[in-house]
Each structure stands twice: as structure tokens, then as C-alpha cells.
Amino acid sequence: MSDTIPYKIYLSESEIPTAWYNVRADMKNKPAPLLNPASGKPMTASELEKVFCSELVSQELNDTDAWIEIPSEIRDFYKMYRPSPLVRAYCLEEALGTPAHIYYKFEGNNTSGSHKLNSSIAQAYYAKKQGLKGVTTETGAGQWGTALSMACAYFGLDCQVYMVKVSYEQKPFRREVMRTYGAKVTPSPSMTTEVGRKINAEFPGTTGSLGCAISEAVEAAVSQEGYRYVLGSVLSQVLLHQTVIGLETKTALDKYNITPDIIIGCAGGGSNLGGLISPFAGEIIRGEKDYQIIAVEPASCPSLTRGKYVYDFCDTGKVCPLAKMYTLGSGYIPAPNHAGGLRYHGMSSIVSQLYDDGIIEARSVKQTEVFEAAQKFARIEGILPAPESSHAIKVAIDEALKCKETGEEKNIVFGLTGTGYFDMVAYQSFNDGTMKDYVPTDEEIEASLAKCPKVDA
Ligand SMILES: *Cc1c(COP(=O)(O)O)cnc(C)c1O
């Protein structure tokens, strides 16, 4: 059977999913609701609609409908770069000498370079449909801002991106990609918002932070008529849109009667991982199948493996609702030498609940091992992977090597979320041998967790 499997399993356009799969409908323990930090009560739709698009709010709050139709306008855009290939890593298998069969779902085949386009196009569509003029967002290194600017250009929406100042100055390439697609990119903290002016006055010369950029983007959304704020990960709506990854993966595997034994994804805010695994987790929950699912996170930002499952602020600026999630505390910042991405302090509430229920497991890996795996993968499989994606590569290789010892022919599937073209400064420090690992102490994590809000829910 195996030699009949092609290097790339391509699906046809008509096999792009027509509905996203909402795993919350099948979950016995639903993810905890978002809370209003002022009242401690669950956020209502009308409260959320002041900040987010209405249709996206209804998706955020929907834990009953298993299938949510993908509008044809979004599917038309998906057709420009989807279905994405499921690749059989024959070369990697041979190089490792493993009897395991390794597959990866490659989401880097679009100009934004990652899976983030799957959600940005959906969010831009609903904003347009609501008759809005534009959307605001923040971006750190710039992947999300790039994906959103492409989506807004397609639907003719204004796109305002608050980019952390240090990245704006040091990473001009992503900034210029965004501007080429028509986005207005403002270094944060800026003088265009109240919160930006306040931070600039308090900390002259500051190079900004993601938390501050979020606060500016939210203020910009609520203070301009016809604007809403959008986010690239963490929220349940984003994870929902990313289920196109898992649904296509399942269709491709089913075509060749392949049953995965292990499914692996990298976890930052949890959207690509949740999107990849949702259809498989659903089968586990419904008692139909059993899979080993592994979330991989950086040892320097280990929210699942070393964080606590509590209510916390979603952003450092504390302007967003509270979410119950595995968190390291909203003030947690990975060590300055951390270069591998996935630096969010918390985790999607869906992924958190699945982890708490034992449906998925988690592992943390050090960044030098991640870049070793990335380099190996680039040389053997030809694709230059994003550092984030390389967390999944690292664990896929580990599992394939275990099979070499035991002689097991396991099917290993992992998500390859993007390309690393804009991450060459990180690769440079690896290539120069100057990259260091940093693992936070228990005391550091406890000190950060002590600042979580006290919520009895
Ligand atoms: C943003 C990003 C991630 C992490 O985000 P999730 O929401 O955890 O999926 C992973 N890989 C790439 C290439 C990214 O750009």
C-alpha cells in the first residue's frame, strides 16, 4: 500500500471543506466563557460587538453547532491557495532510517507564508459584510499583519496595523509587504492614541510590546466609526477557521486509507494546532477513534506544560476579556534571547480544555534543538521552515526515531505552519553558534502567575 502513496497528496478544489468544524459542540466539558473583567460575569454578545464584528461574536459564543458553513466568497479566496498539499516525507524517513511514515500538512504556500491567511480572510469577509470601513489589529513580528493586509486588500477594507516599534524598525520587510497590500502600519506605542501617548510620556524611548500594541489597536477600533478589532490567534473563532487544515488533512488521509497514530502541532495561541486536530479530537470525544495528539511549545514559554489552568488577562494591557486557559500570567515575557516564536503567555480556551481533559498531551522543547531540527528538515525535505513550525518537526523526528528503536510502522502527521524567509536573524544566531537556550525557573513562573486576577468561577 505504502509505495502507492504519492509524495504529495493533492485534493481538488471541490474538496475544500464547505463548513468549518466546531469541536466545542462535541466537547463534554465546554471551554469556560470569556468574562468581563469589571463585573466578573460572562461577556455578552452586545458587549463583545462593540469591539468585534457581529458574525464573529456569534461564532465565538457558539458551542452548540458542530458545522458552520463557509461562505462561498471565502471559499473562492481559499481556492487561490488551497487545498494545501499533504506531503509524505519520504526523504526524511529515509534519512532517519525509520520504519515510521511521516506526513506533513504544508500551510506556507501563500505570500503571507503561514496558515494565518485562513482566518484573516474569514474575518475580513465578515467585517465587509457588516458594512464596516475597516479593521484594526496589532502585530509583533508581522505574520498576522501580513495575512490581514492581504485579506483586506481582497475585500477593499481599510487595514490599520499597530506594529511593535522594535519590529517596525528592525524588520522592515514585513512592514513593506503590509504597505504593499495597502495597510497603514503604525509603530507602537504611537502618538495617535490616548494609550500610546500615555505610554510614550511615561516611558520615553520605549520600543513597545505586543500588549501595548493590542491596547492601541482596540482603542483605535472603538474610537473610529465603522471599525472593529480583529485578532490572529487564541480566540475560538480563529481556531474554528483553522479547521480547514484538519478537515483537508483528514480527507487526504482517508483517500489512501491512512490512519494516523500520532498528530503533532506547534502551539503559540493554539489556533493552528486546534484547527489541525479538531476533526480528530472530535472522533476521540465521540468514542469513534483513538489518536495520540501532541502540542509542542517552547521551553522558554511553556504555558501548557508548566502554566496553570486559571482565568487570566488575554493581553498585557488588560483591555481584553478574561479567559480561562493554561497561562504563565499575562505579564510573562520569554527571555530576550528567545527567537523561536510562539511567545504568547496563554493558550486557546478550547486547546486548554482538551488538554485538561487528557485528550491531547503537550511537550516543551528547547530552541537550539528546534533549530537543529529545522536545519535538518530544510536540507532533507527542501522547505525552509518557520521557527514556530519547527517545534512540530522536532517532535515528529523524535517520534520517528522512537519507531526506529521499536520497529513500529507508525503514521506520524504534523502541521508545517509556514516558511521561515523572514526569520533569518534567528537562523543567523543558530548558524553563528550564538543561540542560547533559556528555561525559566519555577520561581519566575510562580511570580508571574501570582499576578493573575482572582476569579472564583
Ligand atoms: C503565528 C504562527 C504560529 C503560531 O500561532 P498559533 O495560533 O498557535 O497557530 C505558528 N506558526 C507560524 C508560521 C505562525 O506564523
The ligand as an SDF file (V2000), in Angstrom:
LIG
                    3D

 15 15  0  0  0  0  0  0  0  0999 V2000
    1.5550   32.6080   14.2250 C   0  0  0  0  0  0  0  0  0  0  0  0
    2.2300   31.3620   13.8440 C   0  0  0  0  0  0  0  0  0  0  0  0
    2.1780   30.1950   14.6410 C   0  0  0  0  0  0  0  0  0  0  0  0
    1.5170   30.1350   15.9930 C   0  0  0  0  0  0  0  0  0  0  0  0
    0.2210   30.5450   16.1100 O   0  0  0  0  0  0  0  0  0  0  0  0
   -0.9640   29.5830   16.5850 P   0  0  0  0  0  0  0  0  0  0  0  0
   -2.1010   30.4690   16.8040 O   0  0  0  0  0  0  0  0  0  0  0  0
   -0.5120   28.8580   17.8000 O   0  0  0  0  0  0  0  0  0  0  0  0
   -1.2010   28.6740   15.4610 O   0  0  0  0  0  0  0  0  0  0  0  0
    2.7680   29.0440   14.1720 C   0  0  0  0  0  0  0  0  0  0  0  0
    3.4390   29.0200   13.0080 N   0  0  0  0  0  0  0  0  0  0  0  0
    3.5290   30.1140   12.2140 C   0  0  0  0  0  0  0  0  0  0  0  0
    4.2900   30.0180   10.9390 C   0  0  0  0  0  0  0  0  0  0  0  0
    2.9310   31.3210   12.6060 C   0  0  0  0  0  0  0  0  0  0  0  0
    3.0450   32.4010   11.8130 O   0  0  0  0  0  0  0  0  0  0  0  0
  1  2  1  0
  2  3  1  0
  2 14  2  0
  3  4  1  0
  3 10  2  0
  4  5  1  0
  5  6  1  0
  6  7  2  0
  6  8  1  0
  6  9  1  0
 10 11  1  0
 11 12  2  0
 12 13  1  0
 12 14  1  0
 14 15  1  0
M  END
$$$$
